[in-house]
Each structure stands twice: as C-alpha cells, then as structure tokens.
Amino acid sequence: MHPLLKSTRMILMGLALLCANALLAQEPIRVTGKVADNTGVQLSAVTVSVKGTKTAVTTGPDGSFSILVPGKSSVLVFSYIGYQGQETTVGDRTTFDVRLTQLNSAMNEVVVVGYGTQKKREITSAITRVDAEQFNKGNITDVSQLLQGKVAGLSIAKPGGDPNAGFTIRLRGLSTLGANTSPLIVIDGQIGADINSVDPNDIASMDVLKDGSSAAIYGTRGSAGVIIITTKSGSRMGPQVSYSGSVTAEKGARFTKHMTSSEFRDLLKNTGAGTDYGANTDWNKEITRTAITHAHNLSLSGGDGHTSYNVSVNYRNGEGIAITTGFNQLNGRINLQHKALNDRLVFNVTMNTTRRVSTVGFANAFEYATIYNPTAPVHVPVGSINDIAGGGWFEFSATDYSNPVALLTQNTNTVTMRRQNVAGSAEYEILKGLKFLVRYAQQSINSDSDKYSPINAYANRGFDPNSDNGYGRHGYKILQQATAFNQLYENTLSYQHKFNDLDLGAIAGYSYQYFQNNGSYIGAGNFVTDAASGDVSAALDYKTGLATIKSFKNASKLVAFFGRVTANYKNFAFLAASLRREGSTQFGPNNRWGNFPAVSGGLDFARLTDIPKVNTLKLRASYGVTGSLPPYSYLSMPTLTVSGSYYAGNNQYGFTYAGNQNANPNLKWEKKAETDIGLDFAAFENRLSGSVDYFRRTTSNLIFNVTVPSPPALVPTAWENIGTLQSNGFEFLINYDVIRQRRFTWTTSINYARAHVVLKHLDPTLAGSYVGASNLGSPGQEATQITRAMEGQPIGLFYQAVYKGVDQNGKYLFDDGKGNPVNNNNYRTIIGNGLPRYEMGWTNTFKYSRFDLNIFFRGAFGHQLINTYRAFYENPTVSSVYNVVNTKYYNPSVKDAQLFSSLFVEKASFVKLDNATIAYTLPLKKEGGPSGGFRSLRVFLTGYNLFVITGYTGADPEVRYADQSVNPANILAPGIDRRENWVLTRSFTFGANLGF
C-alpha cells in the first residue's frame, strides 16, 4: 500500500473514533436548579425549555425545576411573563441558580381591547384586567362570580343562594334604560356571547372596558361597558393533561326571623285569633338540607411550532339547599390554532357546547316557610279536614299561602338549557405589519321549561303566578320553549409599524350580525291521570278551549363600519381615536343609523423626567360616545295581539285581536357621552401600583314604555325617547407587595368605587310626573306604590309615608308633612334609596413556602332595602292566618292593619368575608429524581360567605339592582327585598388541581 494512502486511512479511522466518542458523550443529562427574581423571591410557573426542541418544564412553587437535556451543548431558555428572558448553555454544570430581572411588568402586560390588544402602558382608557389566578375561588356556578368585587366600579350581585339564579351586573351604575343594562360580553372575539357559554375553568383572563372611549368601537351595545373573555389556548410544548376536581358542602346561613311555635302559641293566647294545630314545625328546617356539589375539569393542551390545541371537558353536579333543587351540567370546548406559510397565515377555530338540566323548584317555598303556621304539621291523614287536595299534606286556604314542603315535593319545575358556540377566523399577513382577518361565529341558546302540578297538589300562587295549580285544574302542565340564535361575520384590516420613535397602529373593519328569537308557551290542565302528564296533548283543556297557547318570533340586524388609530411616541405620549357607524333594524325608519366616536390620550411623566422611586405616572383623558338598543324588536311599529276568544258553535272557537303597541317611526338611539380622567401609577420597583379614575357621563334619548293619552293613541302606552340620565363617579385601585421575601410574600389589593346617577331630564309631556313605579303587591297591598323615578332626583327612590310611631290605640302614626304625627298616610315623600353610595373590595394573598392563603372581603355601603317580609307580616294582627315576622323592630302593641311606610325601610350596608382559600402545593418533583409522571398537585380548601356584618334584619343585605318581580325586571326600582328570594348560604369547598 502506498504510504500516503496508509496515512490517510489512519487519519480517517482516528476521526471516526473521535466522532464515536463525541456521540457517546451526548447522553441525556438531568439538570436541576431553582429560579428566583433579583430579590431572591422564588418564582413558580417559569417555563424552562431546551432551545430547538419541544422539551420543557415549569418550576414548582419553590422555584425548583428538573429537566433532561440532550447534552452539554444544550441551551436552556428561561421565560416568565413580566421578566427578562434568559438563555444559558449547560456545559459541565448540572445545577443552576437562575435570577431573572423583572421588567416594568405592570406596564408591559398585554391587555385585550376591542378588536385587538395593547400593552398596558399604551392604554389611554379605563380598562382593568383580571387574570385566572386573581379569580374568586370555591363553588362557582356562574362565570360572573369570578369577577365579583375584583374590579372597581363593576357591581355583581345575586341575593340568596339559588344555584340556578343569575347574577345582576352593573358597571359604573345604571347607564341606559335599553336592552343592555349589563355589560356586553365578548368571548374570543365573538360579540354578544352568553357569559355562561364557557366554563369558568376554561377562562384565562377577563378584560373590563369601563369608559366610553374603550367601549365606543362596539357602538350600540357599549353603553353598559364591555367584558372581554379570553379562553385558554394550547401551548407550543408537548401534550399536557390537567385535572381539577372539587366537592362543596353548602347550608343556609341567614333566614328571615319569625316566631317559633312556642312564641306563636303565646301570641295566639293574647290575640284570641288563629289556630294552634298542636305541632312544632320548623318549616325552614323541613325544606332545606346540606347541599353537596361536585365539579370536575379535564383538559388536554399542547402543540408544536405550527399547531396548538386546548381541549377540555367540564362536569358539574350541584344540589340546592332547598330540597328537590339543583342542576347537572356538562360542557365541552375545543380551541385550535394552526399557522402556515411561514406563520403569515393563522387559522383559529373554537367550538363550545353546554347542556344544563336544572331542577329549579319554587322560590316561594322560602316565603311560605317563613309565614306558615309553626303549629301546623307537615302531613295529615288522607281525607282529613286540612287535606284539601287529597294528597295527605296539611293545607289551609288563604291568599299566597301553601305548605312549602308539599310545594317542593309534589310539583316539578325543570329547565333544560343548551348552548352551542362555533367560531372561526383566518388572518393573513399581506405585508409586514399589514394583516387581513375574516371571522365568522354563531351562537344558539335553547331553553325548554317543563312544569307540572299533579291532581292532588294544592299550591296557592306558589306554582304559577295566575294561581293555576294541579288541584284547581285537575293536573296542570306548563311547557315553555325559547331559542335565541345569532351569527356574526366580520372583516378587519390592521396595520402596525414603528417609524423611528413613533409606533403607529390602525384598524378598519366591517361587521354584520343577525339575531333571531322564537318561542312558545303552552298551559293546559284537566288530565285524566297524572301518568298522562308527559303528553300535554292529553289535557282535556284542549277540547274545551281552556288551554293557553302562545308563540313569538322576531329578528333584527346590525351592520357597522368601524376604524381606530393608535400612536405611541417614545412610550411617553399616547393617542387613540376611533369611530363606529352602525345601523339597526330595531329603530324607526327615520333613525336607523348612528355614529359613535371616541378619542383618548395619555402622558407618562415618569418617562419625561426622573422621579425618584416612581416607575410609571401616566395621566390619561378620554371621551367616547356609545349607544343602546331597545329591549325588543319592532317597538317602532304598531302591533296587534290576541285579546280574547269566543265560542263559534259546532265545537269551534274564534279569537279577537286588539292593538297592543303604538307606532313610533321616530324612535331613535340612546346615546351615552362619557368623559374619563385617570391616573395610572407604579412605584418602588412596581411593588406599589394602581389607578384612579373620575368619570362623568350623560345618556340622552332614554327609551322607555310610558303612558300616553288613548285616544288618540291606539293603546295607552308607547315606547318613546323620554329623557336624560346624568351620572358621575370616582374609582381607585391599589396593589401593594407588602412583604417580598425569599420564602414569604404578602400582596394586598383594594378597590373603591362610587357612582351617583340622576334622572336629569324628562320629556315635557312627562314633566312633573314620574316613571318606573313598583307596587308592594299581594296580599292586600297591590295598589301600594313604593318606588318611583322623578326628574331631577337620583335613581333608586323609595317613595311613601314617613313613620312616626304608634298611638295609644295601637294605630300607626305618620308625618303630615309638617313634622306632626297623624293617623293618615296622605303625605308621601322620599324615604330612602336602594342603590349604594360606594362599594369596596379588599384582597390579601399570603404565600409561605408551598402554602398560599387568599382572603377577600367585599362591602356595599349607603343603600337601603325595603323588607317586604316585615311590610306584610311584622304585625300581630296577621296571626289569624300567617306566622309573624319577629325582628328587632317588632311591636306587639300594634293593632292596625298593615300600612307601608318608612318603618319597613332599613339600612343595609354590609361587609362580607366573601371568599377565603388556603392551599398547599405538594413537592412532587425531586431534585435529580423522577416526578412520577406528574407536573403538579395542589390541594385547597375554600370558604364562601363565611360571615356578614350588617344591621339589616332580612336574610341577605345584598344590593337589589332591579325589581325582579315583574318581567322584564324594573331597573328603575332597585332596593326591594322581595319574598321570593332564597336565603343566604355558606359553603365550604375541598378540591385538588393535578397536572401530568
């Protein structure tokens, strides 16, 4: 062999051996360590990944991590929101102590705004972001509970503990009399979505748009503010599975005070009226129980460089504290994203479905448990004198009076709700920074209600407001069906580019939305047997013409063109302007289009000059105009309705028609013009941050149904633009990291809001009059007016006689208008207000090692409530039939019939320990060892409604933002504590979150 060839062969063999050794050296290496910030505070949930691979883990609560890397040349990437990312080559080390530098996180946080996102430092409007870790915990039955008390100016209330009742939401007080008194809900870009079409476990964050300038880009539906919900999306890592489950025990915590059986017997001896039936029945105890609820969430998320996904299934099974009540809910959600063409084309698809079956029960049961004779037994022998309906239940014939146990046990009331949402979008980057998006979404909500009162069920008004019941109608069934469908199509063209020190953004778009609603009602009785009640056509009322059948269908369209421009100069000066032109078929032909402009600006003085210890000091101001739709379609048109029926002979029935609505071709938009001045600040390395806002707004052309002369009008009421609302308010939010140590942290947050709303102006035809009155109701006080809204006065007035005491004969005394006590109540005046002067929320979060504790207080101050239990039953003279309400105001010397006055108006300010959660994260990951396949395991215990401090004598001092006793609810009559409300409940939840 040639020497040169031999040498070459030897060199090649040597290189091969070196390569082999190098390959053998690249065996996987386990690397461990801890991640903290610059002050030594351990950081949990930091993503630690191997650059160029899909391998990634997250740090535990103590900042520790353990990860397998291919070899010494691998690069670890540490990333965490709000902190500067860091890359480190492994080399010869197997243990790392990493310190991340915090950015100005408060200002770099990304906030979702209308049709886009912005960094918080660029926001020039009043917007508050709440992330998942800040949500309320525990037995969450409604998405709005997550935000309760967390956002200054956002009021969320639900008196009592009914698991099937919804929450009332108000943002900065009442801003409209139209359809959207609650904020507009936007879920992943889908406008007008149902807030409960997504499960609470699937939500990543919520952004609340509070002022007119931020909401104006949504035009007609932005007057009450906007809540933008962003759901959880997939990650670019490998598959990750998460499970969370909880069990809740719930009991009644506060009941309306009334006489016990022994107290009632003593009263009967004194009055000589009423009957002692010999029993000792605690009716509240008979109708309530310890309710058990369990909830489960299973999710799968992951992806690669081009596709990400998040799939979840949620199941909830809940009992109400009232026997026979509760719900069963199943929810599924799929969120997919795919990027193509070098990530220039992005597809998003979201699908969500929910099915909820609710056994609603009858809220009147709590009223009857309060006022039913405590000496009466639950059951009596069949055929005895008090077995009115033959079912073996004690009953007594009186107005609005039924055995509450029988009401809940014999009668059924089931509602099946199905919600489906489908949405998809495609966005293409035409040029760098220039993107075109097309979006389509649709939502369908179907509700089916099935109520039945059997043949031997006696229910006086408790089953049906018309007093129909099984005993009176020989079995009575009510079927109701309603469907709400809407579809949305939108195009947007957006552009973002930085010109030296100036960062410009712009968006223009088109939006089309179609709405359709339909439904039916069937009420029929006279069944041969209860066994036939499953088929409503078996009711003999059909043949005799006594059945009630109704149906409805309506539709409307919204079309809009919109645009917005934003500018950021050196992160110091910020400007935004938008305009939306929108048309709706719901208005009269003369006023279908409206313009909704907005402009806002801000200056960060901390960027202009060096202020010691101050990181951000941004002064902002904004102005925006938003609108409101009417509560129904076709309100500008004359309509007819079935007014009666007649027998036409030969077993045929005919119907008569009459007008039920006057035409108003000039019906036009409500418009709300709002000015907001705010200050965002952060100091001491962002340990102290917050915002302060003052707002002033005017809503003109209020839409309301008012009384008109008839004739000449066809009917005595008409929908008209009647006047102007004016309001102002003040809000602040402060967050402070009180203690920030390596193993222990304490963060506190407090928010405060006050709003003052006045009916500034009424149409001249209504001058000197009032609108929005509510009456006390039955029994006996149907004509007793207790609320009204008057020109020049705040919204929420109680209006009646002023109580001055009781005379020597036991008769009520009232103010005559001059301070003198008289026996008549002819003088009426303002006696209270149902809206709070201010509201507050206070959150404290403590973390020590693997433990964390969250405590949340919430309060409302300055409002009063009309205690209708006292107004009807706190009087010894009612004992001939009803039990007597027995609060600290009870006066045994009263011998007068009940007359409403300021006596029954109570101060209802309160502070609640709304939520307290203690949790522990188990140390599943061992340094240098396996994790058993689990990423994390956290167990927690939550208490809800742990205590309430209040002087109110009713069951729940919670604010009532509308009178729910009428349909639709009377939003001009807040503050009425109706008897149909559930009692306040307290619950404890034990749960676990598991990641693997």
Secondary structure, 3 states (H helix, E strand, C coil): CCHHHHHHHHHHHHHHHHHHHHHHHCCCEEEEEEEEECCCCECCCCEEEECCCCCEEECCCCCEEEEEECCCCCEEEEECCCECCEEEECCCCCEEEEEECECCHHHHCEEEECCEEEEHHHCCCCEEEEEHHHCCCCCCCCHHHHHCCCCCCEEEECCCCCCCCCCEEEECCCCCCCCCCCCEEEECCEECCCHHHCCHHHEEEEEEECCHHHHHHHHHHCCCCEEEEEECCCCCCCCEEEEEEEEEEEEEEECCCECCHHHHHHHHHHHCCCCCCCCCCCHHHHHECCEEEEEEEEEEEEECCCEEEEEEEEEEEEECCECCCEEEEEEEEEEEEEEECCCCEEEEEEEEEEEEEEECCCCHHHHHHHHCCCCCCCECCCCCCCCCCCCCECCCCCCCCCCHHHHHHHCEEEEEEEEEEEEEEEEEEEECCEEEEEEEEEEEEEEEEEEEECCCCCCCCCCCCCCCCHHHHCCEEEEEEEEEEEEEEEEEEEEEEEECCEEEEEEEEEEEEEEEEEEEEEEEECCCCHHHCCCHHHCCHHHHCCCEEEEEEEEEEEEEEEEEEEEEECCCEEEEEEEEEEEECCCCCCCCEEEEEEEEEEEEHHHHCCCCCEEEEEEEEEEEEEEECCCCCCCCCCEEEEEEEEEEECCEEEEEEEEEECCCCCCCCEEEEEEEEEEEEEECCCCEEEEEEEEEEEEECCEEEEECCCCCCCCCEEEEECEEEEEEEEEEEEEEEEEECCCEEEEEEEEEEEEEEEEEEECHHHCCCEEEEEEEECCCEEEEEEEEEECCCECCEEEECCEEEECCCCCEEEECCCCCEECCCCCCEEEEECCCCEEEEEEEEEEECCEEEEEEEEEEECCEEEEHHHHHHCCHHHHHCCCCECCCCCCCCCCCCCCCCHHHEEECCEEEEEEEEEEEECCCCCCCCCCCCCCEEEEEEEEEEEEEEECCCCCCCCCCCCECCCCCCECCCCCEECCCCCCEEEEEEEEEEEEC
